[in-house]
Amino acid sequence: MARHLKHGRDAQARKDYDRQVRETVETILADVEARGDAAIRDLSKKFDGWEPKEFFLSPKEIKETMDRVAPRDLEDIAFAQTQVRNFAQAQKACLKDLEVETMPGVILGHRNVPMQAVGCYVPGGRYPMVASAHMSVVTAKVAGVDRVIASAPPHQGGPHPAIVAAMHMGGADEILVLGGVQAVAAMALGTQSVKPVDMLVGPGNAFVAEAKRQLYGRVGIDLFAGPTETLVIADETVDAEICATDLLGQAEHGPTSPAVLITNSEKLARETMAEIERILTILPTGDVARQAWTDFGEVIVCDSYEEMLAQADFVASEHVQVMTDRDDWFRDNMRNFGALFLGPRTNVAFGDKVIGTNHTLPTMKAARYTGGLWVGKFMKTCTWQKVTTDEASATIGAYCSRLCLLEGFVGHAEQANVRVRRYGGQNVPYGGAAQ
């Protein structure tokens, strides 16, 4: 039986926090909807101390901002974007339009249609997440999105040069220097100066994730990407240092980031917990990571690999690092995860920053029903149909007529009956069933 050597914050405390977040977001969204630009200006000043004449960057401002980025940093951004672009293009190649004749004279099909306008949020609070621009902007452009607006909060009193560079190099059509819920609200709802989008994508803190949840339906969203989560599945083929490093490497994202270890070795579990305490004393971001580990860290010891698998599927973590003697078995059998990182030679940071897979992934157990952001998220699979012969129209029409009347839809039945009369020569009375 699985047993916890360490629990995270209790469920009630999490619910209280979630309620506070929900109420704050509701207030901000209502304000932006009511007052538009005036609201986002007030909110930006309140939360970020940022009140520029214009929140959009002009081409001149973009160039001036990018000129502040070191050449080596620009090269590294270009390399990462190439990896992301290559993988997104390979994924897109898997998406095929379809046309098939399902019976004589009946042709059905679908088209993969890119969205027209997408808003990409790039977090930049505690850490300026340059990589998020690659993941959203580059992927949207590969999909064929016409208008991509990218937004990130100000950093140290102005636009963050590397984030702006990544947005521009990735293909963003418009760049906003605006953060938090006010940025998401502006892009989704529109203001006097911001034309609304059809879909919101990108990770963020709990407030941004909640804003996307509340806006869903008015616009599409990629997924619920809240505070980063990480799960390490390990056995004694690895040691405590690598387990602790991989847990804390994600816990430093923020004080509400869950970090979970699942193992079949109590020895490894206890050594990892001790190693975490050691690393926290020397990690420069240890204050944040310690709070995350204290409040949301868990250590679960299982009796078997099958039990480890079951626990991992229950946790349904955003990132899952697997370091065992059967990594491919976990890959082939796990059902609920955002992304897998298999073996000690890879790690979540590779996926976060450079390797090419997308780092915008489901959190809060959303991995039970969705995968992460990918090129297909920016496309709609839209069906079409065409009937090319009189015989096919009359045949389908007869079935349709009877099935419509079975449900009581007389008007629907008449749509079918008029075809049966016209193309099949059958004298069907109005509102009657075709034979």
C-alpha positions in Angstrom: 0.0 0.0 0.0 1.3 3.5 -0.9 2.2 5.6 2.1 3.1 9.2 2.4 6.3 10.2 4.1 5.4 13.8 3.5 2.1 15.5 2.8 1.4 18.9 1.2 -1.0 21.6 2.4 -4.4 20.2 3.4 -7.3 20.4 0.9 -9.2 23.0 2.9 -6.3 25.4 2.9 -6.1 25.0 -0.9 -9.8 25.7 -1.3 -9.5 28.9 0.8 -6.7 30.1 -1.4 -8.6 29.2 -4.6 -11.6 31.1 -3.4 -9.6 34.2 -2.8 -8.0 33.9 -6.3 -11.4 33.4 -7.9 -13.0 36.5 -6.2 -10.0 38.7 -7.1 -10.1 37.7 -10.8 -13.9 38.2 -11.0 -13.4 41.8 -9.9 -10.6 42.5 -12.3 -12.4 41.0 -15.3 -15.6 43.0 -14.6 -13.5 46.2 -14.3 -11.7 45.7 -17.6 -15.0 44.8 -19.4 -16.6 48.0 -18.0 -13.8 50.5 -18.4 -11.5 49.1 -21.0 -8.2 51.0 -21.4 -8.8 53.0 -18.3 -9.0 49.9 -16.2 -5.9 48.2 -17.6 -4.0 51.4 -17.1 -5.1 51.6 -13.4 -4.4 47.9 -12.8 -1.0 48.0 -14.5 0.0 51.0 -12.3 -1.3 49.2 -9.2 0.2 45.8 -9.7 3.3 46.6 -11.8 4.0 50.3 -11.3 3.8 50.6 -15.1 1.9 53.4 -16.8 3.3 54.1 -20.3 1.8 56.3 -22.9 1.1 53.2 -25.0 1.2 49.5 -23.9 1.9 48.4 -27.4 5.5 48.5 -28.6 6.2 50.3 -31.9 8.6 48.8 -34.4 11.2 51.4 -33.3 10.7 50.5 -29.7 11.0 46.8 -30.5 14.3 47.4 -32.3 15.7 49.6 -29.5 14.7 46.9 -26.9 16.3 44.1 -28.9 19.5 46.1 -29.3 20.0 45.6 -25.6 20.2 41.8 -25.9 23.6 40.3 -26.1 24.4 38.6 -29.4 25.0 35.2 -27.7 21.6 35.5 -26.1 20.0 36.2 -29.4 21.8 33.1 -30.9 20.5 31.0 -28.0 16.9 32.2 -28.5 17.2 31.5 -32.2 18.5 27.9 -31.5 15.6 27.2 -29.1 13.1 28.6 -31.5 14.4 26.4 -34.3 13.9 23.3 -32.1 10.4 24.3 -31.2 9.6 25.2 -34.9 11.0 22.0 -36.2 8.9 19.8 -33.8 5.8 21.9 -34.4 6.2 21.5 -38.2 6.6 17.8 -37.8 3.4 17.7 -35.7 1.5 19.7 -38.3 2.6 17.3 -41.0 0.6 14.7 -39.1 -2.6 16.7 -39.5 -4.2 15.8 -42.8 -7.3 17.2 -44.5 -9.7 14.4 -45.3 -12.1 13.6 -48.2 -13.8 10.2 -48.4 -16.7 8.8 -50.3 -18.6 6.8 -47.6 -21.2 5.5 -50.0 -21.9 6.1 -53.7 -22.6 9.8 -54.2 -21.9 10.8 -50.6 -18.6 12.6 -50.0 -17.5 13.7 -46.5 -14.4 15.5 -45.4 -12.7 17.8 -42.9 -10.3 20.7 -43.1 -7.8 21.8 -40.5 -8.4 25.5 -40.3 -6.0 27.8 -38.3 -7.5 30.3 -36.0 -7.5 34.0 -37.0 -6.3 35.7 -33.8 -4.6 34.4 -30.8 -3.3 36.1 -27.6 -0.1 34.6 -26.1 0.6 35.4 -22.5 4.3 35.2 -21.5 4.9 35.3 -17.7 7.5 37.7 -16.4 7.0 38.3 -12.8 9.5 36.6 -10.5 11.2 35.1 -13.6 11.1 36.5 -17.1 10.0 33.3 -19.0 11.6 34.0 -22.3 10.9 30.4 -23.4 7.2 30.8 -23.2 7.3 33.1 -26.2 8.8 30.3 -28.2 6.2 27.8 -27.1 3.2 30.0 -27.9 4.2 32.5 -30.6 6.3 30.1 -32.8 3.8 27.3 -32.6 0.8 29.6 -33.5 2.7 30.9 -36.5 3.6 27.4 -37.6 -0.1 26.6 -37.4 -0.9 29.5 -39.7 -2.6 31.9 -37.3 -3.0 35.3 -39.0 -2.7 37.6 -36.0 -0.6 36.8 -33.0 -0.6 39.3 -30.1 2.0 38.6 -27.4 1.9 40.2 -23.9 4.3 40.1 -21.0 4.6 42.2 -17.9 7.2 45.0 -17.5 10.5 44.0 -15.9 12.5 46.5 -13.9 10.5 49.4 -15.2 10.2 48.5 -18.9 9.8 45.8 -21.5 12.1 42.8 -20.9 14.6 42.9 -23.8 15.0 39.1 -24.1 11.2 38.5 -24.0 10.6 41.1 -26.6 13.3 39.6 -28.8 11.8 36.1 -28.4 8.3 37.5 -29.2 9.5 39.4 -32.3 11.8 36.6 -33.6 9.0 34.1 -33.1 6.7 36.1 -35.4 4.4 38.1 -33.1 2.4 40.6 -35.0 1.7 42.8 -31.9 3.6 43.1 -28.7 2.0 44.4 -25.4 3.9 45.3 -22.3 1.2 44.3 -19.9 1.0 41.7 -17.2 -1.3 39.5 -15.2 -5.1 39.3 -15.3 -5.3 42.7 -16.9 -3.3 41.5 -19.9 -5.4 38.3 -20.3 -8.6 40.3 -19.9 -7.5 43.0 -22.5 -6.7 40.4 -25.1 -9.9 38.3 -24.5 -12.5 41.0 -24.0 -10.9 43.8 -26.0 -10.6 47.4 -25.1 -10.5 50.7 -27.0 -6.9 50.0 -28.1 -6.7 46.2 -28.0 -8.7 44.2 -30.6 -9.9 41.0 -29.0 -8.6 37.6 -29.9 -10.3 34.2 -30.5 -8.1 32.2 -28.2 -5.8 32.7 -25.2 -2.7 30.6 -24.6 0.3 30.5 -22.3 1.1 29.7 -18.7 0.8 31.9 -15.7 0.3 32.1 -12.0 -2.9 31.1 -10.2 -4.5 34.4 -11.1 -3.8 34.1 -14.8 -5.0 30.5 -14.8 -8.2 31.5 -13.1 -8.8 34.3 -15.5 -8.5 31.9 -18.4 -10.9 29.6 -16.7 -13.5 32.4 -16.2 -13.0 33.6 -19.8 -13.3 30.2 -21.4 -16.4 30.1 -23.6 -16.1 33.8 -24.6 -12.7 32.8 -26.1 -11.0 29.5 -26.4 -8.1 28.6 -24.2 -5.3 26.1 -24.6 -5.6 24.5 -21.2 -5.5 25.3 -17.5 -1.8 26.1 -17.1 -1.4 27.3 -13.5 1.5 27.0 -11.2 4.1 24.5 -12.3 3.9 20.9 -11.1 6.5 18.3 -11.1 6.5 14.6 -10.3 9.6 12.4 -10.1 9.2 8.7 -10.4 12.4 6.9 -9.3 13.8 3.7 -8.1 17.3 2.9 -6.8 18.8 3.1 -10.3 19.3 6.8 -9.4 20.4 8.7 -6.3 19.0 11.3 -4.0 21.0 14.1 -5.5 19.4 13.9 -8.9 15.9 13.4 -7.5 16.2 16.4 -5.1 17.7 18.6 -7.9 14.9 17.8 -10.3 12.2 18.4 -7.6 13.6 21.7 -6.5 14.4 22.8 -10.0 10.7 23.1 -10.6 9.7 24.1 -7.0 11.6 27.4 -7.5 8.9 28.5 -10.0 6.8 29.7 -7.2 5.5 29.1 -3.7 2.5 27.2 -4.9 4.3 24.8 -7.2 3.7 21.1 -6.2 6.7 18.8 -6.3 6.1 15.1 -5.7 8.4 12.1 -5.4 7.0 8.6 -6.0 9.4 5.7 -5.4 9.5 2.1 -4.3 12.5 2.7 -2.1 12.0 4.2 1.3 15.8 4.5 1.5 15.8 6.7 -1.6 12.8 8.7 -0.3 14.5 9.5 3.0 17.8 10.3 1.4 16.1 12.6 -1.1 14.3 14.5 1.6 17.6 15.0 3.4 19.3 16.1 0.2 16.5 18.6 -0.4 17.2 20.2 2.9 20.9 20.4 2.1 20.3 22.0 -1.3 17.8 24.5 0.1 20.6 26.0 2.2 22.7 26.8 -0.9 20.1 27.3 -3.7 19.8 31.1 -4.5 16.1 30.7 -5.1 15.8 28.5 -1.9 13.3 30.8 -0.2 10.7 30.2 -2.9 11.5 26.6 -3.4 11.4 25.9 0.4 7.9 27.4 0.7 6.7 25.3 -2.3 8.3 22.2 -0.9 6.9 22.8 2.6 3.4 23.6 1.5 3.0 21.4 -1.6 5.8 18.8 -1.5 4.9 15.1 -1.2 6.8 11.9 -0.9 5.0 8.7 -1.6 6.5 5.2 -1.1 5.0 2.3 -3.0 5.3 -1.4 -2.8 5.6 -2.1 -6.6 6.0 -0.5 -9.9 2.3 -1.1 -10.7 1.4 0.9 -7.5 3.8 3.6 -8.6 2.0 3.8 -11.9 -1.4 4.0 -10.3 -0.2 6.8 -7.9 1.3 8.7 -10.8 -1.9 8.5 -12.8 -3.8 9.7 -9.8 -1.5 12.7 -9.3 -1.8 13.5 -13.0 1.1 15.9 -12.9 2.1 18.5 -15.5 5.8 17.3 -15.7 6.7 13.7 -15.0 10.4 12.8 -14.7 10.8 9.0 -14.9 14.1 7.5 -13.7 13.8 3.7 -13.2 14.9 0.4 -14.7 11.8 0.4 -16.9 11.3 4.0 -18.2 9.7 2.8 -21.5 7.2 0.7 -19.5 6.0 3.9 -17.8 5.9 5.7 -21.1 3.7 3.0 -22.6 1.4 2.6 -19.7 0.9 6.0 -18.0 -2.3 7.7 -18.9 -2.4 11.0 -17.1 0.5 13.4 -17.6 1.4 16.6 -19.3 4.8 15.5 -20.6 7.2 12.7 -19.8 10.9 13.1 -19.4 12.5 9.6 -19.6 15.7 8.6 -18.0 18.4 10.6 -16.1 19.9 12.1 -19.2 16.9 14.3 -19.8 15.0 16.5 -17.4 12.1 19.0 -17.2 14.4 22.0 -17.8 15.3 20.7 -21.2 11.6 20.6 -22.1 11.0 24.0 -20.5 13.7 25.8 -22.4 15.1 24.3 -25.5 14.6 20.7 -26.6 11.6 21.4 -28.8 8.5 19.9 -27.1 6.1 22.5 -25.8 6.3 23.5 -22.2 2.7 24.8 -21.9 1.1 21.8 -20.2 -2.0 20.9 -18.2 -2.0 21.4 -14.4 -4.5 20.9 -11.6 -5.2 17.3 -12.8 -6.3 18.5 -16.2 -3.9 15.9 -17.7 -6.7 13.5 -17.1 -8.5 14.9 -20.2 -6.1 17.0 -22.2 -2.5 17.1 -23.4 -0.3 20.2 -23.7 -0.2 23.0 -26.2 0.8 21.9 -29.7 0.3 23.1 -33.2 -3.1 21.3 -33.4 -4.5 23.5 -30.6 -4.3 26.5 -32.9 -6.4 24.7 -35.6 -10.0 23.8 -35.9 -10.9 20.5 -37.5 -14.1 21.5 -39.5 -16.2 19.0 -41.4 -18.0 19.3 -44.7 -20.3 17.1 -46.8 -21.4 16.9 -50.4 -24.0 14.7 -52.1 -23.3 14.3 -55.8 -26.2 12.1 -57.1 -29.9 12.1 -57.1 -30.0 8.5 -55.9 -27.7 9.3 -52.9 -29.8 12.3 -51.9 -33.0 10.3 -52.0 -31.6 7.3 -50.1 -30.1 9.4 -47.3 -33.2 11.6 -47.3 -35.5 8.6 -46.7 -33.5 7.5 -43.7 -33.2 11.0 -42.4 -37.0 11.6 -42.7 -37.8 8.6 -40.6 -35.2 9.3 -38.0 -36.3 12.9 -37.7 -39.9 11.9 -37.1 -38.7 9.4 -34.5 -37.5 12.4 -32.5 -40.5 14.5 -33.3 -38.7 17.0 -35.6 -41.2 17.6 -38.4 -39.4 20.5 -39.8 -36.2 18.5 -40.0 -38.1 15.7 -41.7 -39.3 18.1 -44.3 -35.7 19.1 -45.2 -35.2 15.5 -46.0 -38.6 14.9 -47.6 -38.2 17.7 -50.2 -35.1 16.0 -51.4 -36.9 12.6 -51.5 -39.7 14.2 -53.6 -37.4 16.1 -55.9 -34.6 13.6 -56.4 -36.3 10.3 -55.7 -39.7 10.8 -57.2 -41.5 9.6 -54.1 -44.8 11.3 -53.2 -44.2 12.0 -49.5 -47.0 14.0 -47.8 -46.0 17.1 -45.9 -44.8 16.0 -42.4 -45.0 12.4 -43.4 -42.3 9.8 -43.4 -40.4 8.7 -46.5 -40.6 5.0 -47.3 
